[in-house]
Amino acid sequence: MALILRDVEVAGRRTDVAVSGDGRIAATGHLRPRPCDTLVEGRGGALLPGLADRHVHLLGLAKSLESVDCGPPRTRTADELAAALRARATETASGSWIRGVGYHESVAGLLDRDRMDAMVHRLPVRVQHRSGALWMVNSAAVRSLGLDEPGLTVPDGVERDAAGRATGRLWRLDSWLRRRTGPSPAPDLAAVGHRYASYGVTAVHDATPELEDDTVAELSRALHDGRLPQRVTLLGAGRAPRPGEEGWTRGPYKLLPPDHDMWTYDELLRRIRAARGSGGHPVAVHAVTREALVLTLVALGEAGPSPGDRIEHAAVVPRELLPRLGESGVRVVTQPGFIAERGDHYATEVEAEDLPHLYPHASLLAAGIPVSPSSDAPYSSPDPWAAVRAARDRRAPGGRVLGSLERVPASVTLTAFFSRPAVRPGQDADLCLLHVPWKVACEEPSAGLVRMTLCRGRVVYGGLTEAG
């Protein structure tokens, strides 16, 4: 018994594709279905390799779908923020936390406990800055976390004022905050899996650093029970999968130097070498400033290259660094969607000398540097089709074009999102079937073009009834 995708466009020509019961592509060409086969009429729609989001935070995305949206465009003013938090407070049980995400200081500046108390004071509230580097909490949360307790030992990221009082700002303390708040209901990873399937995504790379064992276990359970049908690569796992954790693979090890307090060169080099281990394991280094990029390139050069090394974001790449970046052999994992979502703020906040080199794309490709587009969800939309449009247009929400010379054709970015180069017999059937041919999809890229998604040969989006 096989699934026959009849009259689909593969690499520019119309053909049939058979998917066998073991989840692999069995054959292509003019195929005659057997009575026991399931037939899908492709009607000339493009059949693509499944798409891959190579930088996402799965649990963060799942939690964001259940959280208050505290930033633009949904929330633009302090009054709108207060209204959104108070509305959530009316439906939140006593003692439970309110969680907000996506905040930007254009709404009401950097928040502190006192300003947040004026919005909600009865329940503990934590709001995450859209950069992911900062949590802001109110006084009820400060008390719940014990930050006012005399003699409590807290990490350096807990900000205090001149009098030693906690301001309510917590920098780069995600893991510590999770431990202090205690166990919470597992977020709905099924919603994440379904959303990605609706985009045609069949593979994701979770870029969360220093994953704890319970987090790896939760992701493993979601893979095992089908809530996450996609193939998952973990960048924050410091080890290979253990027995019973099948379903995910270990990727380059994620290193996250703080943006506001960069590691010293010696510390970065030490961490790269420690991650390499005796086997020369590749690393994925977070770098959003030109200083961080320079430091990373020098450290990688001294540590020695390893196939699979990546630089996450490379948000600022001056032209003079392109040769050095190209010689390093590293892959850049970029996020085109940030220009479309945050471009107005970048235009006023980014240093003038950096703005022409912000999230470059075309210049990297021209220099022979491998580039993988991605989302960084939940800090940007997880929709790869929106990222394709963003890379093509480079247009900020207000209409301004940032870096017109860095525009990349939709066909190039969409191809870079493929989880593998082509659709061929013998491969696992991780596939994305569109309603339209390839040329039409590249003219107007949209998630609405996705008709069916298969992971390992199993239909996870679209349904056979609709497609047949």
HUMOUR-V553243 format. One record per residue. N is the residue number from 1. RES is the residue in one letter. SS is DSSP state (H for helix, E for strand, C for the rest). NEAR is the number of other C-alpha atoms within 10 Angstrom. D_FIRST is the distance of its C-alpha to the first C-alpha in Angstrom with 1 decimal. Layout:
N & RES & SS & NEAR & D_FIRST
N & RES & SS & NEAR & D_FIRST
//
This chain:
1 & M & C & 14 & 0.0
2 & A & C & 21 & 3.8
3 & L & E & 23 & 7.1
4 & I & E & 25 & 9.6
5 & L & E & 24 & 13.2
6 & R & E & 25 & 15.2
7 & D & E & 22 & 18.9
8 & V & E & 26 & 19.6
9 & E & E & 23 & 22.6
10 & V & E & 22 & 22.3
11 & A & C & 13 & 25.7
12 & G & C & 12 & 27.5
13 & R & E & 12 & 25.3
14 & R & E & 20 & 22.7
15 & T & E & 19 & 19.4
16 & D & E & 22 & 15.6
17 & V & E & 28 & 13.6
18 & A & E & 27 & 10.0
19 & V & E & 27 & 9.1
20 & S & C & 19 & 6.9
21 & G & C & 15 & 6.2
22 & D & C & 14 & 9.8
23 & G & C & 19 & 11.2
24 & R & E & 21 & 12.3
25 & I & E & 25 & 12.8
26 & A & E & 20 & 11.2
27 & A & E & 16 & 13.2
28 & T & E & 18 & 15.7
29 & G & E & 12 & 17.5
30 & H & C & 13 & 17.2
31 & L & C & 15 & 13.6
32 & R & C & 11 & 12.6
33 & P & C & 16 & 9.5
34 & R & C & 11 & 8.0
35 & P & C & 8 & 8.7
36 & C & C & 9 & 5.5
37 & D & C & 16 & 5.0
38 & T & E & 16 & 7.6
39 & L & E & 18 & 10.7
40 & V & E & 19 & 13.7
41 & E & E & 14 & 16.9
42 & G & C & 25 & 18.7
43 & R & C & 17 & 21.9
44 & G & C & 20 & 23.3
45 & G & C & 24 & 23.2
46 & A & E & 28 & 23.5
47 & L & E & 32 & 20.6
48 & L & E & 26 & 22.5
49 & P & E & 27 & 22.1
50 & G & C & 27 & 22.4
51 & L & E & 28 & 26.1
52 & A & E & 26 & 28.2
53 & D & E & 26 & 31.4
54 & R & E & 25 & 33.4
55 & H & E & 26 & 36.2
56 & V & E & 23 & 35.8
57 & H & C & 21 & 37.1
58 & L & H & 24 & 34.4
59 & L & H & 21 & 36.6
60 & G & H & 17 & 39.3
61 & L & H & 23 & 36.9
62 & A & H & 20 & 35.8
63 & K & H & 19 & 39.4
64 & S & H & 19 & 40.5
65 & L & C & 17 & 38.2
66 & E & C & 13 & 40.3
67 & S & C & 17 & 43.7
68 & V & E & 22 & 46.5
69 & D & E & 21 & 46.3
70 & C & C & 27 & 49.7
71 & G & C & 23 & 49.9
72 & P & C & 17 & 49.8
73 & P & C & 12 & 48.7
74 & R & C & 13 & 48.2
75 & T & C & 21 & 51.4
76 & R & C & 17 & 54.4
77 & T & C & 17 & 57.6
78 & A & H & 17 & 59.1
79 & D & H & 12 & 59.4
80 & E & H & 15 & 55.7
81 & L & H & 23 & 54.8
82 & A & H & 19 & 57.1
83 & A & H & 15 & 55.7
84 & A & H & 18 & 52.1
85 & L & H & 22 & 53.0
86 & R & H & 17 & 55.2
87 & A & H & 13 & 52.5
88 & R & H & 16 & 50.1
89 & A & H & 20 & 53.1
90 & T & C & 9 & 53.4
91 & E & C & 9 & 50.0
92 & T & C & 13 & 50.1
93 & A & C & 10 & 51.4
94 & S & C & 11 & 54.6
95 & G & C & 12 & 54.3
96 & S & C & 12 & 50.9
97 & W & C & 18 & 50.4
98 & I & E & 22 & 49.9
99 & R & E & 21 & 47.9
100 & G & E & 26 & 48.2
101 & V & E & 25 & 46.6
102 & G & E & 23 & 47.1
103 & Y & E & 29 & 50.8
104 & H & C & 21 & 53.0
105 & E & H & 16 & 56.8
106 & S & H & 14 & 57.2
107 & V & H & 19 & 56.7
108 & A & H & 15 & 59.6
109 & G & C & 11 & 60.4
110 & L & C & 14 & 59.4
111 & L & C & 21 & 59.5
112 & D & C & 19 & 61.4
113 & R & H & 22 & 61.8
114 & D & H & 15 & 64.7
115 & R & H & 18 & 63.1
116 & M & H & 23 & 59.9
117 & D & H & 19 & 62.1
118 & A & C & 10 & 63.5
119 & M & C & 19 & 59.9
120 & V & C & 22 & 58.7
121 & H & C & 18 & 60.9
122 & R & C & 14 & 59.8
123 & L & C & 21 & 56.4
124 & P & C & 24 & 55.3
125 & V & E & 26 & 53.8
126 & R & E & 23 & 52.2
127 & V & E & 24 & 51.3
128 & Q & E & 23 & 49.6
129 & H & E & 22 & 50.7
130 & R & C & 19 & 48.0
131 & S & C & 15 & 48.6
132 & G & C & 17 & 47.4
133 & A & C & 15 & 50.7
134 & L & E & 19 & 52.7
135 & W & E & 27 & 52.6
136 & M & E & 23 & 55.4
137 & V & E & 29 & 56.4
138 & N & C & 28 & 59.0
139 & S & H & 25 & 61.7
140 & A & H & 21 & 59.7
141 & A & H & 24 & 57.1
142 & V & H & 21 & 59.8
143 & R & H & 12 & 61.2
144 & S & H & 16 & 57.8
145 & L & H & 16 & 57.2
146 & G & C & 14 & 60.7
147 & L & C & 20 & 61.9
148 & D & C & 14 & 65.3
149 & E & C & 10 & 65.9
150 & P & C & 7 & 68.8
151 & G & C & 7 & 68.0
152 & L & C & 9 & 64.2
153 & T & C & 9 & 62.6
154 & V & C & 10 & 60.2
155 & P & C & 12 & 58.5
156 & D & C & 11 & 60.1
157 & G & C & 13 & 57.7
158 & V & E & 16 & 59.5
159 & E & E & 15 & 61.9
160 & R & E & 15 & 65.5
161 & D & C & 9 & 68.4
162 & A & C & 7 & 71.9
163 & A & C & 6 & 72.8
164 & G & C & 9 & 69.8
165 & R & C & 11 & 68.0
166 & A & E & 19 & 64.3
167 & T & E & 21 & 63.5
168 & G & E & 25 & 60.0
169 & R & E & 24 & 58.3
170 & L & E & 24 & 55.9
171 & W & E & 19 & 54.9
172 & R & C & 21 & 51.7
173 & L & C & 18 & 51.6
174 & D & H & 15 & 48.1
175 & S & H & 12 & 47.6
176 & W & H & 13 & 51.1
177 & L & H & 13 & 50.7
178 & R & H & 11 & 47.5
179 & R & H & 11 & 49.4
180 & R & H & 12 & 52.4
181 & T & H & 12 & 50.6
182 & G & C & 7 & 48.7
183 & P & C & 8 & 45.2
184 & S & C & 9 & 43.6
185 & P & C & 5 & 40.5
186 & A & C & 11 & 37.4
187 & P & C & 18 & 36.6
188 & D & C & 16 & 33.4
189 & L & H & 23 & 31.0
190 & A & H & 17 & 28.2
191 & A & H & 15 & 30.2
192 & V & H & 21 & 30.3
193 & G & H & 24 & 26.6
194 & H & H & 18 & 25.9
195 & R & H & 15 & 28.7
196 & Y & H & 26 & 27.4
197 & A & H & 27 & 23.9
198 & S & H & 22 & 25.6
199 & Y & C & 25 & 27.2
200 & G & C & 34 & 24.1
201 & V & E & 32 & 25.3
202 & T & E & 30 & 22.9
203 & A & E & 25 & 25.7
204 & V & E & 25 & 29.2
205 & H & E & 26 & 32.3
206 & D & E & 25 & 34.5
207 & A & C & 28 & 38.1
208 & T & C & 21 & 40.0
209 & P & C & 19 & 42.5
210 & E & C & 17 & 43.4
211 & L & C & 17 & 40.6
212 & E & C & 12 & 41.7
213 & D & H & 10 & 39.7
214 & D & H & 9 & 39.1
215 & T & H & 14 & 37.7
216 & V & H & 17 & 35.3
217 & A & H & 14 & 34.3
218 & E & H & 16 & 33.7
219 & L & H & 21 & 31.5
220 & S & H & 20 & 29.6
221 & R & H & 17 & 29.1
222 & A & H & 18 & 27.8
223 & L & H & 22 & 25.2
224 & H & H & 16 & 24.2
225 & D & C & 10 & 23.9
226 & G & C & 14 & 22.2
227 & R & C & 17 & 25.3
228 & L & C & 27 & 25.2
229 & P & C & 26 & 21.7
230 & Q & C & 27 & 23.3
231 & R & E & 19 & 24.2
232 & V & E & 24 & 27.9
233 & T & E & 20 & 30.7
234 & L & E & 29 & 34.0
235 & L & C & 25 & 37.2
236 & G & C & 22 & 39.4
237 & A & C & 24 & 38.2
238 & G & C & 17 & 40.8
239 & R & C & 11 & 38.5
240 & A & C & 13 & 35.1
241 & P & C & 17 & 32.6
242 & R & C & 7 & 33.6
243 & P & C & 6 & 31.5
244 & G & C & 10 & 29.6
245 & E & C & 17 & 29.8
246 & E & C & 13 & 26.6
247 & G & C & 18 & 25.0
248 & W & E & 20 & 28.1
249 & T & E & 16 & 29.8
250 & R & E & 17 & 33.6
251 & G & C & 24 & 34.9
252 & P & C & 25 & 38.4
253 & Y & E & 27 & 40.9
254 & K & E & 28 & 42.3
255 & L & E & 23 & 46.1
256 & L & C & 19 & 47.7
257 & P & C & 19 & 51.4
258 & P & C & 15 & 53.1
259 & D & C & 15 & 53.9
260 & H & C & 9 & 57.2
261 & D & C & 7 & 58.3
262 & M & C & 15 & 56.7
263 & W & C & 16 & 56.7
264 & T & C & 11 & 59.3
265 & Y & H & 14 & 58.2
266 & D & H & 11 & 58.8
267 & E & H & 13 & 56.6
268 & L & H & 20 & 53.7
269 & L & H & 20 & 54.0
270 & R & H & 14 & 54.1
271 & R & H & 16 & 51.0
272 & I & H & 26 & 49.1
273 & R & H & 20 & 50.2
274 & A & H & 12 & 49.4
275 & A & H & 20 & 45.8
276 & R & H & 19 & 45.5
277 & G & C & 11 & 46.4
278 & S & C & 8 & 46.6
279 & G & C & 8 & 43.3
280 & G & C & 16 & 44.2
281 & H & C & 19 & 41.5
282 & P & C & 23 & 41.2
283 & V & E & 27 & 42.7
284 & A & E & 26 & 42.1
285 & V & E & 26 & 45.6
286 & H & E & 24 & 46.4
287 & A & E & 24 & 49.0
288 & V & C & 20 & 50.1
289 & T & C & 17 & 53.7
290 & R & H & 18 & 55.2
291 & E & H & 12 & 57.1
292 & A & H & 21 & 53.9
293 & L & H & 24 & 52.2
294 & V & H & 16 & 55.2
295 & L & H & 20 & 55.5
296 & T & H & 22 & 51.8
297 & L & H & 19 & 51.9
298 & V & H & 16 & 55.0
299 & A & H & 21 & 53.6
300 & L & H & 21 & 50.4
301 & G & H & 14 & 52.5
302 & E & H & 12 & 54.6
303 & A & H & 15 & 51.8
304 & G & C & 13 & 50.0
305 & P & C & 18 & 46.6
306 & S & C & 18 & 43.3
307 & P & C & 13 & 40.0
308 & G & C & 15 & 38.3
309 & D & C & 22 & 41.6
310 & R & E & 24 & 41.5
311 & I & E & 24 & 44.0
312 & E & E & 27 & 42.9
313 & H & E & 25 & 44.4
314 & A & C & 24 & 47.1
315 & A & C & 25 & 48.6
316 & V & E & 23 & 51.8
317 & V & C & 26 & 51.7
318 & P & C & 17 & 55.0
319 & R & H & 14 & 54.9
320 & E & H & 8 & 57.1
321 & L & H & 14 & 54.4
322 & L & H & 17 & 51.6
323 & P & H & 13 & 52.7
324 & R & H & 14 & 52.8
325 & L & H & 23 & 49.5
326 & G & H & 16 & 48.0
327 & E & H & 13 & 49.6
328 & S & H & 18 & 48.2
329 & G & C & 17 & 44.6
330 & V & C & 23 & 43.4
331 & R & E & 20 & 40.7
332 & V & E & 23 & 41.9
333 & V & E & 24 & 39.7
334 & T & E & 23 & 41.2
335 & Q & C & 29 & 40.9
336 & P & C & 30 & 41.6
337 & G & H & 31 & 41.3
338 & F & H & 23 & 44.6
339 & I & H & 25 & 46.6
340 & A & H & 24 & 45.2
341 & E & H & 20 & 45.7
342 & R & H & 18 & 48.9
343 & G & H & 23 & 50.5
344 & D & H & 18 & 53.5
345 & H & H & 16 & 54.4
346 & Y & H & 17 & 53.9
347 & A & H & 16 & 56.3
348 & T & H & 10 & 59.1
349 & E & H & 10 & 58.3
350 & V & C & 14 & 57.2
351 & E & C & 10 & 60.1
352 & A & H & 11 & 61.0
353 & E & H & 10 & 60.7
354 & D & H & 15 & 57.1
355 & L & H & 19 & 55.9
356 & P & C & 19 & 55.2
357 & H & C & 21 & 53.1
358 & L & E & 24 & 51.0
359 & Y & C & 26 & 47.3
360 & P & C & 25 & 47.4
361 & H & C & 28 & 44.3
362 & A & H & 20 & 45.2
363 & S & H & 18 & 48.0
364 & L & H & 21 & 45.8
365 & L & H & 14 & 43.3
366 & A & H & 10 & 46.3
367 & A & C & 14 & 47.7
368 & G & C & 14 & 44.4
369 & I & C & 21 & 43.6
370 & P & C & 17 & 39.9
371 & V & E & 20 & 39.2
372 & S & E & 23 & 36.4
373 & P & E & 26 & 36.7
374 & S & C & 30 & 36.0
375 & S & C & 24 & 37.1
376 & D & C & 28 & 39.1
377 & A & E & 23 & 37.9
378 & P & C & 22 & 39.5
379 & Y & C & 22 & 42.6
380 & S & C & 22 & 40.9
381 & S & C & 19 & 38.1
382 & P & C & 24 & 34.6
383 & D & C & 21 & 33.5
384 & P & H & 28 & 32.8
385 & W & H & 27 & 33.2
386 & A & H & 18 & 36.7
387 & A & H & 29 & 37.4
388 & V & H & 29 & 36.4
389 & R & H & 25 & 38.9
390 & A & H & 23 & 41.5
391 & A & H & 30 & 41.3
392 & R & H & 21 & 41.8
393 & D & H & 22 & 44.6
394 & R & C & 26 & 46.4
395 & R & E & 23 & 47.9
396 & A & C & 21 & 49.4
397 & P & C & 15 & 49.3
398 & G & C & 12 & 52.8
399 & G & C & 12 & 51.9
400 & R & C & 14 & 53.5
401 & V & E & 18 & 51.6
402 & L & C & 23 & 51.7
403 & G & C & 19 & 51.5
404 & S & H & 15 & 50.7
405 & L & H & 14 & 50.6
406 & E & H & 21 & 47.6
407 & R & C & 21 & 45.3
408 & V & C & 22 & 42.0
409 & P & C & 16 & 39.8
410 & A & H & 23 & 36.8
411 & S & H & 16 & 34.5
412 & V & H & 14 & 36.0
413 & T & H & 25 & 35.6
414 & L & H & 21 & 32.1
415 & T & H & 18 & 31.0
416 & A & H & 19 & 32.8
417 & F & C & 25 & 30.7
418 & F & E & 22 & 27.5
419 & S & C & 21 & 26.0
420 & R & C & 18 & 25.5
421 & P & C & 12 & 26.9
422 & A & C & 16 & 24.0
423 & V & C & 20 & 20.3
424 & R & C & 17 & 19.2
425 & P & C & 15 & 16.4
426 & G & C & 13 & 16.4
427 & Q & C & 15 & 17.5
428 & D & E & 20 & 16.3
429 & A & C & 27 & 14.9
430 & D & C & 28 & 18.0
431 & L & E & 28 & 18.4
432 & C & E & 26 & 20.7
433 & L & E & 26 & 20.2
434 & L & E & 25 & 23.5
435 & H & C & 20 & 24.8
436 & V & C & 20 & 27.1
437 & P & C & 21 & 27.4
438 & W & H & 20 & 28.8
439 & K & H & 13 & 32.3
440 & V & H & 13 & 32.5
441 & A & H & 21 & 31.2
442 & C & H & 19 & 33.9
443 & E & H & 12 & 36.5
444 & E & C & 13 & 35.9
445 & P & C & 21 & 33.8
446 & S & C & 17 & 32.8
447 & A & H & 16 & 30.2
448 & G & H & 11 & 29.9
449 & L & H & 21 & 28.0
450 & V & E & 25 & 24.9
451 & R & E & 23 & 22.2
452 & M & E & 23 & 19.3
453 & T & E & 31 & 19.1
454 & L & E & 27 & 16.3
455 & C & E & 24 & 17.3
456 & R & C & 22 & 15.3
457 & G & C & 21 & 12.2
458 & R & E & 18 & 13.1
459 & V & E & 19 & 14.7
460 & V & E & 22 & 18.3
461 & Y & E & 21 & 20.2
462 & G & C & 17 & 19.9
463 & G & C & 13 & 17.5
464 & L & H & 13 & 14.8
465 & T & H & 7 & 17.2
466 & E & H & 9 & 19.9
467 & A & H & 16 & 17.9
468 & G & C & 12 & 16.0
//
